[in-house]
């Protein structure tokens, strides 16, 4: 897994961190490669929505994703 800020063009699975106060819609509303949206704002999208303050929940969500698991272990 690689964490990269601002690389919205890659088709790899993404987690978006978004705030409504930015005044723009979340990328996940148009980019299906976004698997999860981390926000405390109300939003209606098809990606999983995770609260910003739940770091343990985010970590658990990441470990459950099969495309981030190493099958060689």
Backbone as CSV, one residue per row, in Angstrom:
resi,resn,N_x,N_y,N_z,CA_x,CA_y,CA_z,C_x,C_y,C_z
1,UNK,0.843,-1.161,0.000,0.000,0.000,0.000,0.895,1.231,0.000
2,UNK,0.514,2.208,-0.800,1.261,3.457,-0.893,0.298,4.606,-0.643
3,UNK,0.687,5.547,0.210,-0.119,6.733,0.458,0.440,7.878,-0.367
4,UNK,-0.412,8.460,-1.206,0.004,9.556,-2.072,-1.064,10.634,-2.000
5,UNK,-0.650,11.851,-1.784,-1.597,12.961,-1.755,-1.667,13.610,-3.132
6,UNK,-2.878,13.793,-3.631,-3.078,14.550,-4.856,-3.007,13.767,-6.148
7,UNK,-2.779,12.468,-6.119,-2.694,11.685,-7.352,-4.077,11.155,-7.709
8,UNK,-4.897,12.000,-8.279,-6.260,11.594,-8.610,-6.360,10.911,-9.969
9,UNK,-5.296,10.890,-10.743,-5.332,10.327,-12.095,-5.070,8.826,-12.145
10,UNK,-4.371,8.273,-11.173,-4.080,6.849,-11.137,-5.368,6.062,-10.933
11,UNK,-5.499,4.935,-11.592,-6.700,4.114,-11.454,-6.616,3.117,-10.299
12,UNK,-5.580,3.196,-9.494,-5.449,2.326,-8.327,-6.541,2.680,-7.308
13,UNK,-6.895,1.736,-6.430,-7.885,2.036,-5.395,-7.441,3.229,-4.555
14,UNK,-8.410,4.078,-4.199,-8.104,5.300,-3.454,-9.006,5.443,-2.242
15,UNK,-8.512,6.172,-1.262,-9.309,6.628,-0.125,-9.249,8.145,-0.176
16,UNK,-10.409,8.779,-0.216,-10.473,10.238,-0.287,-10.807,10.810,1.089
17,UNK,-10.114,11.873,1.463,-10.449,12.634,2.669,-11.057,13.942,2.177
18,UNK,-12.285,14.244,2.630,-13.041,15.361,2.059,-13.787,16.136,3.146
19,UNK,-13.888,17.444,2.931,-14.680,18.323,3.810,-15.612,19.161,2.935
20,UNK,-16.877,19.243,3.312,-17.871,20.004,2.557,-17.504,21.480,2.483
21,UNK,-16.841,21.993,3.508,-16.496,23.416,3.538,-15.561,23.834,2.401
22,UNK,-14.961,22.861,1.708,-14.111,23.185,0.569,-14.923,23.717,-0.606
23,UNK,-16.231,23.415,-0.619,-17.100,23.936,-1.655,-17.069,23.172,-2.970
24,UNK,-16.401,22.032,-3.000,-16.361,21.199,-4.200,-16.918,19.824,-3.854
25,UNK,-17.522,19.150,-4.827,-18.027,17.805,-4.530,-16.869,16.839,-4.322
26,UNK,-17.109,15.760,-3.591,-16.038,14.773,-3.421,-15.692,14.122,-4.753
27,UNK,-14.427,13.829,-4.935,-13.955,13.134,-6.128,-14.681,11.796,-6.276
28,UNK,-14.993,11.182,-5.157,-15.652,9.873,-5.175,-17.035,9.913,-5.810
29,UNK,-17.621,11.097,-5.986,-18.928,11.181,-6.634,-18.820,10.929,-8.139
30,UNK,-17.608,11.051,-8.706,-17.422,10.813,-10.144,-16.331,9.790,-10.462
31,UNK,-15.481,9.484,-9.507,-14.350,8.572,-9.732,-14.614,7.253,-9.020
32,UNK,-14.911,6.213,-9.782,-15.253,4.912,-9.197,-14.038,4.173,-8.634
33,UNK,-12.821,4.703,-8.845,-11.649,4.062,-8.242,-11.474,4.499,-6.782
34,UNK,-12.306,5.436,-6.314,-12.296,5.828,-4.900,-13.145,4.809,-4.152
35,UNK,-12.513,4.050,-3.282,-13.181,2.977,-2.551,-13.848,3.448,-1.281
36,UNK,-13.321,4.525,-0.696,-13.874,5.020,0.558,-13.693,6.528,0.643
37,UNK,-14.622,7.158,1.333,-14.575,8.594,1.587,-14.504,8.794,3.092
38,UNK,-13.490,9.509,3.547,-13.326,9.809,4.965,-13.814,11.237,5.177
39,UNK,-14.904,11.386,5.929,-15.500,12.700,6.160,-16.431,12.640,7.356
40,UNK,-16.679,13.778,7.962,-17.691,13.890,9.008,-18.930,14.598,8.473
41,UNK,-18.913,14.963,7.180,-20.030,15.657,6.559,-21.004,14.649,5.950
42,UNK,-22.268,15.059,5.848,-23.267,14.208,5.220,-23.045,14.211,3.717
43,UNK,-23.020,13.026,3.139,-22.803,12.893,1.706,-23.457,11.602,1.232
44,UNK,-23.973,11.622,0.011,-24.606,10.441,-0.560,-23.798,9.996,-1.773
45,UNK,-23.004,8.938,-1.587,-22.164,8.394,-2.664,-22.189,6.875,-2.575
46,UNK,-21.667,6.223,-3.621,-21.661,4.756,-3.623,-20.472,4.166,-2.861
47,UNK,-19.417,4.946,-2.638,-18.246,4.464,-1.888,-18.581,4.366,-0.398
48,UNK,-17.807,3.569,0.318,-17.958,3.499,1.772,-17.617,4.861,2.369
49,UNK,-18.373,5.278,3.378,-18.115,6.548,4.062,-17.669,6.238,5.479
50,UNK,-16.508,6.775,5.862,-15.907,6.519,7.169,-15.690,7.832,7.893
51,UNK,-15.969,7.893,9.199,-15.777,9.145,9.943,-14.298,9.493,10.119
52,UNK,-13.998,10.786,10.039,-12.613,11.275,10.175,-12.006,10.922,11.528
53,UNK,-12.808,10.884,12.555,-12.277,10.674,13.906,-12.075,9.192,14.257
54,UNK,-12.502,8.283,13.400,-12.411,6.855,13.700,-11.197,6.226,13.014
55,UNK,-10.019,6.504,13.541,-8.777,5.993,12.951,-8.735,4.467,13.011
56,UNK,-9.160,3.891,14.124,-9.167,2.428,14.242,-10.128,1.812,13.236
57,UNK,-11.263,2.432,13.038,-12.223,1.936,12.059,-11.676,2.015,10.648
58,UNK,-10.971,3.095,10.334,-10.347,3.242,9.017,-9.285,2.161,8.812
59,UNK,-8.461,1.937,9.827,-7.428,0.896,9.735,-8.072,-0.480,9.541
60,UNK,-9.145,-0.750,10.263,-9.837,-2.033,10.114,-10.435,-2.157,8.714
61,UNK,-11.008,-1.075,8.189,-11.564,-1.088,6.835,-10.470,-1.416,5.822
62,UNK,-9.318,-0.778,5.948,-8.207,-1.006,5.026,-7.765,-2.466,5.065
63,UNK,-7.625,-3.040,6.242,-7.141,-4.422,6.347,-8.166,-5.425,5.804
64,UNK,-9.442,-5.053,5.746,-10.467,-5.952,5.192,-10.499,-5.939,3.667
65,UNK,-9.855,-4.990,3.037,-9.909,-4.886,1.576,-8.975,-5.896,0.938
66,UNK,-9.530,-6.790,0.139,-8.753,-7.888,-0.442,-7.681,-7.398,-1.407
67,UNK,-7.908,-6.261,-2.091,-6.900,-5.793,-3.043,-5.675,-5.202,-2.358
68,UNK,-5.705,-5.050,-1.043,-4.529,-4.580,-0.330,-3.871,-5.696,0.477
69,UNK,-4.388,-6.906,0.372,-3.814,-8.017,1.115,-2.803,-8.744,0.251
70,UNK,-1.705,-9.128,0.849,-0.643,-9.836,0.145,-0.954,-11.320,0.184
71,UNK,-1.287,-11.894,-0.966,-1.665,-13.311,-1.014,-0.458,-14.250,-0.929
72,UNK,0.758,-13.718,-0.967,1.938,-14.567,-0.930,2.330,-14.965,0.490
73,UNK,1.653,-14.423,1.476,1.995,-14.753,2.872,1.310,-15.993,3.332
